[in-house]
Amino acid sequence: MKKLSFLFLLFVQFFINAQSQRFLYEYKIATDSTNRDSVIVEMMRLDVLPKGSKYYSQNVYMRDSIMDSRLKKHEFVKNANGDMMISNEGTPNGVIEHKVYKTYPDFKINFINKIWPDFYNQTDDRKMTWKILSDKQKIGKWDCQKAETYFAGRKWTAWFTSSIPLQDGPYKFRGLPGLIVKAINLNETISFELKGVQNIIKQDLDDDFEKQINATPVTYKQYVKLYKNYLKDPIAGVRKAYTDKVLQMYDESGNLIPQAKALKDYEARAREQLKKNNNALEPDLLK
């Protein structure tokens, strides 16, 4: 009985300590399913806190922190046409803009993403049902066990470790009896892998867990509709910005580009980019 009580106390102590830990995941995605060399690699953070967890890009956080600091210090520079702006020179290159919040103990999910020019806070109530298998594998320094699930239009294989008793993981993954160390899709074009664990330094903590930035709340169905509208007309936001007279485009010499030409060129680039970004993390969004 004493031994069981001791083990229980160890588990509780680990869980308490884990509330202030940061798990660093390497996220890889081949954005073009026809070209496996089109890989984006970005380090993502999973911050585990008393009320829940937050998953976000390390470089995007650092970039935004630097830009915010320059704004507060009024560190402006002139662009090619003489307008004052905040320079992004010297900031980390981050491209993964989405964030995922999970609350404990119910694991309610809020997904924050930008459909230009607005941020949306999407509640996601979809369940994640796992099949735990007997396969074992050592990944990094963690002894892991295999599990499989089908979620958001993809079959996923995950490896979790019971040595870190947290039912959490990267992105929206959760619900296994241990932290998810690695997750990979069926055709191996998308993966998440745990690379390190850190104690969270207070001054390096993204403090928007409560406010979850100024994002418009939407349901999953509403978000799908917004996303499909974006695919049909990827420059709707840019067109509106022109109408509202809050946006103008200039060439490399600082000359104003006529609105019609600017929109035409921008749309051509946007649609070409969409063709290349055809390996959606959640294919269900396209149905």
C-alpha positions in Angstrom: 0.0 0.0 0.0 2.8 2.3 0.9 4.5 1.5 -2.4 1.4 2.3 -4.4 1.0 5.6 -2.5 4.6 6.5 -3.2 4.2 5.8 -7.0 1.0 7.8 -7.0 2.8 10.8 -5.4 5.5 10.5 -7.9 3.0 10.6 -10.7 1.2 13.6 -9.2 4.6 15.4 -8.7 5.6 14.8 -12.3 2.3 16.0 -13.6 2.6 19.2 -11.5 6.1 19.8 -12.8 4.9 19.2 -16.3 2.5 22.0 -16.1 5.4 24.4 -16.5 7.3 22.6 -19.2 7.8 23.3 -22.9 8.0 20.4 -25.4 9.8 21.3 -28.7 8.5 19.5 -31.8 10.0 19.5 -35.3 7.1 19.9 -37.7 7.7 18.9 -41.3 5.2 19.2 -44.2 5.6 18.7 -47.9 3.3 21.5 -49.0 3.2 20.1 -52.6 2.1 16.5 -52.6 3.6 16.0 -56.0 7.0 17.3 -54.9 8.5 15.8 -51.7 11.3 18.4 -51.8 8.8 21.2 -51.1 9.3 20.7 -47.4 8.7 23.3 -44.7 10.5 22.5 -41.4 9.6 24.6 -38.4 10.2 24.2 -34.7 6.9 24.2 -32.7 6.3 24.7 -29.0 3.9 22.8 -26.9 3.7 24.8 -23.6 2.0 22.8 -20.9 0.5 25.0 -18.2 -1.9 24.4 -15.2 -5.0 25.3 -17.2 -4.1 23.6 -20.5 -1.6 23.7 -23.3 -0.7 25.9 -26.2 0.9 24.8 -29.5 2.6 27.5 -31.7 5.6 28.3 -33.9 8.8 29.2 -32.0 10.0 31.5 -34.9 6.6 33.2 -35.4 6.5 34.0 -31.6 10.1 35.4 -31.6 9.4 37.4 -34.8 6.2 38.9 -33.4 7.9 39.7 -30.1 10.7 41.6 -31.8 8.2 43.5 -34.0 6.0 44.3 -31.0 9.1 45.6 -29.1 10.1 47.8 -32.1 6.5 49.2 -32.2 6.5 50.1 -28.5 9.9 51.8 -28.9 8.7 53.6 -32.1 11.6 52.1 -34.1 10.3 53.0 -37.5 12.1 53.0 -40.9 11.1 54.4 -44.3 10.1 52.1 -47.1 10.8 52.7 -50.8 7.9 55.1 -51.2 8.8 57.1 -48.0 6.1 55.7 -45.7 7.1 54.9 -42.1 7.0 51.2 -41.2 8.4 48.6 -38.7 11.3 46.7 -40.2 11.3 42.9 -40.0 15.1 42.9 -40.7 16.9 40.4 -38.4 13.7 38.6 -37.3 13.4 34.8 -37.5 11.7 33.3 -40.5 8.5 31.7 -39.3 5.7 30.6 -41.6 3.3 28.5 -39.5 0.8 31.1 -38.2 -1.8 28.8 -36.6 -2.0 28.1 -32.8 -3.8 25.4 -30.9 -5.1 25.8 -27.4 -6.3 22.8 -25.3 -8.0 23.2 -21.9 -7.5 20.7 -19.1 -9.0 18.4 -18.1 -11.7 18.4 -20.8 -9.3 19.0 -23.7 -11.6 21.5 -25.3 -9.8 22.7 -28.5 -9.5 26.2 -29.9 -7.7 26.6 -33.2 -6.5 30.1 -34.1 -5.6 30.8 -37.7 -5.5 33.6 -40.2 -7.6 33.8 -43.3 -6.3 37.1 -44.7 -6.8 39.6 -43.3 -8.6 38.3 -40.2 -7.8 35.9 -37.4 -10.4 33.3 -36.5 -10.9 31.3 -33.2 -12.4 28.0 -34.2 -13.8 25.6 -31.6 -13.1 22.0 -32.6 -15.3 19.3 -31.0 -14.3 16.4 -33.2 -13.3 13.3 -31.3 -10.0 11.5 -31.7 -10.4 7.7 -31.3 -7.2 5.7 -31.0 -6.3 2.1 -31.6 -3.4 1.3 -29.3 -1.1 -1.4 -30.7 1.6 -3.6 -29.1 4.5 -2.3 -31.2 7.3 -0.6 -29.3 10.1 1.7 -30.5 12.7 4.0 -29.0 12.5 7.5 -30.5 15.2 9.8 -29.3 15.6 9.0 -25.6 11.9 8.0 -25.1 10.6 4.4 -25.1 7.4 4.6 -27.1 4.3 2.6 -28.0 2.4 2.7 -31.3 -1.1 3.9 -31.8 -3.3 4.8 -34.9 -6.2 7.1 -35.6 -8.1 8.6 -38.4 -8.7 12.3 -38.0 -9.6 15.2 -40.2 -9.3 13.2 -43.4 -6.0 11.5 -42.7 -4.8 8.2 -41.2 -2.1 8.9 -38.5 0.4 6.8 -36.8 1.6 8.1 -33.4 4.2 7.0 -30.9 3.5 7.9 -27.3 5.6 7.5 -24.1 4.1 6.5 -20.8 7.2 8.0 -19.1 5.6 11.4 -19.6 2.1 10.9 -18.3 0.4 13.7 -20.2 -2.6 13.0 -22.6 -1.4 15.7 -24.9 0.7 16.1 -28.0 1.5 18.4 -31.0 -1.2 20.2 -32.9 -4.7 18.8 -32.0 -3.4 15.4 -31.1 -4.4 14.2 -27.6 -6.0 11.3 -25.7 -3.3 8.7 -25.4 -1.9 7.4 -22.0 1.3 9.4 -22.4 2.8 12.3 -24.3 2.8 11.9 -28.1 6.5 11.8 -29.1 5.9 11.4 -32.9 3.0 11.5 -35.3 3.2 10.9 -39.0 0.6 10.6 -41.8 0.0 7.5 -44.0 2.1 8.7 -47.0 4.7 10.3 -44.8 4.4 13.8 -46.1 3.6 15.3 -42.7 5.3 14.6 -39.4 5.7 15.9 -35.9 8.6 14.7 -33.7 9.6 15.7 -30.2 13.2 17.0 -30.1 13.5 18.5 -26.6 12.0 19.4 -23.3 12.6 22.7 -21.5 11.4 24.4 -18.3 9.4 27.5 -19.3 11.2 30.7 -18.5 8.5 33.3 -17.4 9.8 36.1 -19.6 9.8 33.7 -22.6 6.1 32.7 -22.1 3.6 33.8 -24.7 1.0 35.5 -22.3 -2.0 35.3 -24.6 -3.4 32.0 -23.2 -6.4 33.8 -21.7 -7.2 36.3 -24.4 -6.2 34.0 -27.3 -5.5 37.2 -29.3 -8.2 39.3 -31.0 -9.7 36.5 -33.1 -13.3 36.2 -34.3 -15.0 33.1 -32.7 -16.4 30.6 -35.2 -17.6 27.1 -35.3 -15.9 24.4 -37.3 -18.6 24.5 -40.0 -18.3 28.3 -40.2 -14.5 28.0 -40.5 -14.8 25.4 -43.3 -17.1 27.8 -45.2 -14.6 30.7 -44.7 -11.7 28.5 -45.9 -13.5 27.4 -49.0 -14.5 31.0 -49.8 -10.8 31.9 -49.5 -9.9 29.1 -52.0 -12.4 30.4 -54.5 -11.3 34.0 -54.1 -7.9 34.3 -52.4 -7.7 38.1 -52.8 -11.1 39.0 -51.4 -9.3 40.6 -48.3 -6.8 42.4 -50.5 -9.6 43.8 -52.7 -11.5 45.0 -49.6 -8.3 46.7 -48.3 -8.1 48.6 -51.6 -11.8 49.6 -51.4 -11.3 50.8 -47.8 -8.2 52.7 -48.9 -5.9 51.0 -46.4 -3.7 49.3 -48.9 -1.6 50.4 -51.9 1.2 48.5 -53.7 4.4 49.8 -55.1 7.1 48.4 -57.4 10.8 48.1 -56.5 11.4 51.7 -57.6 8.8 53.0 -55.3 6.3 53.8 -58.0 2.6 53.3 -57.2 1.1 50.3 -59.1 -2.3 50.9 -60.6 -5.0 49.1 -58.6 -6.3 46.9 -61.5 -2.8 45.7 -62.3 -1.8 45.2 -58.6 -4.9 43.1 -58.0 -4.4 41.0 -61.2 -0.8 40.3 -60.4 -1.5 39.5 -56.8 -4.3 37.1 -57.7 -2.1 35.3 -60.2 0.6 34.8 -57.5 -2.0 33.7 -54.9 -3.6 31.1 -57.2 -0.2 29.8 -58.2 0.8 29.5 -54.6 -2.5 27.6 -53.8 -1.7 25.1 -56.6 1.6 24.4 -54.9 0.1 24.2 -51.4 -2.0 21.2 -52.2 -1.1 19.0 -49.2 -3.6 20.2 -46.6 -2.9 19.2 -43.0 -6.7 18.6 -42.7 -8.1 17.4 -46.1 -11.6 17.4 -44.6 -11.5 21.2 -45.0 -11.7 20.6 -48.8 -14.7 18.3 -48.8 
